[in-house]
Amino acid sequence: MRTRGVLVRAAAVEFGEAGYGGARLSRICESAAVSMGALTFHFPIKAALADAVEKEGGAITRALVERLRKKRGPELDAVIGLTIGLAGLLEEDLVVRSSVRLARERPGGAGRWVDVWLPAVLELLHRAYEGGQLRQAEGSFQAVADMIVYLLAGAESQIRYGVAAPAGASRSASDQLEQIWRLVLCGVAAEGP
């Protein structure tokens, strides 16, 4: 089990840097300090290793979703916390970040990252809508869910490609999403005349 864990971690590094197509099993073996035989004992093909990285990233994400879903308080607060927590995972957890890249590059792999957390977001937003925490406009909770998908895709892109934050802005995607949520909750339009 220890060798398997070391291989998944080394693969996450390789897939995160080189992508699925550019990843080399030889570099994964070298990084994990194991032989090619040890790697193929656990993962007979590269796709199986990529599946393991995606599954591990999904498990880490699911744990965060469940932890935040169980918190007491307004559902809208839970949605905001989940959004910020997911951005934090993208920033801080190499396995999660690599699993997101793999899911994007390998349709039909172990699963899409968004499928792990979006059902919980939709459920929380629906309850927030029903509880009067969101504006009672047709489709408002779906529009908020769409916004969250776009925000997290943007956060992942910024983290992956090192897009610099504007001058004076926080470097943390989590901090930036927290600021965006404050703006969204207050609204951006000035009061009319």
N, C-alpha and C positions, 0 to 999 in steps of 0.2 A: 504493500500500500504506500510505503514511503517513496519508493521509486516512481510509482504512478503519479503521486502528488508532485514530485520534483519535475517529472516530465511535463505535466500539465502546466506548471508554472513557467518552465523554460519555453514551452510551446507558445504560451501567452505572450511572452516577450518577443519571440520570433514572428508570430502572426501579427502582433501589434506593430512591429517595425516594418516588416516586409509584405504584409498582406498574405492571403492564402496562396496566390499564384507564385509569389516570390519567396515564400518560406522554404527553407531547406532542412530536411531531417538531419543532415550531418551537423548543421549549426545547433540544432536543438540538442542532439546527443552531446556535442562539445560543451554547451552551456550547462547541461544537466550532469555532466561528468559520468555518462553511462555509455555503454556500447550500443551499436546499432541493433545487435541481437536483443538487448534488454528493451530497447524501444519497441521493436517489432513484436516482442513477446506480449507487451501490454497493448500496443496499437499496431495492428498488422498493416494499416495503410494510413496515409496522411489525413484522409477524411475522418477516420475514427479519432485521431488525435484532435482535429478541429472540433468534432462533435463534443468531445470531452471538455474542451475549453468553453464552448458555448453552453453546455449543460452546467458547468461550474459557475459561469457568469450568471446564468439564469437562477441558480440556487441562491447565490449571494443576493441577487436583486429581489427574489421572492421573500427572503428573510427580512429585508428592509421593508418591503410592502406590508407584510404581515405584522411586523412590529408597529409600524405607523398606523395601520388600519385599526389596531386594537386600542389606540390611545383614545382617551375620553376627550370630549370637547366638540366644538362645531366641525362639521364635515368639511367646510371650506378651508378651515385652518389645517385639517389633515391633508387636503389636496395640496395646499401650498407647501406644507412640510415634506410631503412626498416628492414634489417637484424639486425642491432644494436638495433633498436627500439623494435623489437619483443623479442630479448634477454632481453632487459630492462623490458618489460612487464612480462616475465617469472620470473625475479628476484623480481620485485617490486609489482606485482599485484596477490594477493592470489587467486582471483576468476579465473583469466586467468590460472594460474598454476594448479589449481584444475580442471578446465575444460579440460585442456590438458591430465591430468591423467585420468579423467573420459572417455574421448573420446578413450583413448588407452585401458582402461579396459572394456568398454561397447560397443562392436561393435553394431551398430544399434541404438545408443543413439541419442542425438540431433545433432550430426555432428562432423566431424573431424576438429581439429584446423587448420591443414595444408590446408584444403579446403577453409578456410576463406582468407588466404593470398597468397597461391601459384598462383592462376590465375593472380593476380596483378604482382607478380614477373615475371611470364612468359611473360606477356604483356610488361612490362618494359624492360626485357632482349631482347625480340624480336625487340623492337624499338631501343634499344642500338645497336644490331647487324646490323639492317638495316641502322642505322646512322653511322656505322663505328667505334663505341666505343668498340667493341669486335673483337677479331681476326676472320677473315673470314674463319674459318674452319668448315667443315660440323658438325652440331650438337653442336657447341660450346656454344650457349646460353642454350641448354638443359643440358649440362654438368655443367654449372655454376648453373643452377636451382637445379640440383641434389646435388651439393656441399652445397648449402644453406640449403636444407632439412636436410642433414647430420650434418651441423654445428649447426642448431637449435635443432636437436634431441640430439646432444652432450651437448649443453648448458643446455637443460632441464634436462638431466640426471645428469650433474654436480651440478646443483642447487638443484634438488630433493634429491640426495644422498650425497650431501656435499663433493664431490670429491675435495680434496685439490688441489689448484693450485701449480705448481712447485715453488720452492724457488725463490723469487725475482719477481715472476709474479704477475700481478694484481689479486685481488680476485674477481673483477667484471667480469661477463660473457660478458657484453657489451664491456668493455675495452679489454678483450681478443679477442673478435670478431673483434674489430676495428684493433687490431694488426695483426690478421690473414689476414684481408682484405688488409692491407698495404703490407704484404708479398706476397699475391696472385697477387696484381697489379704490384709489382716489379718482381715477378718470383723468383724461388728458384734455378734454375740451373745457374751455373757459365758459363761464356763465354768459349767456347771450344778453343783449341789451334789453 
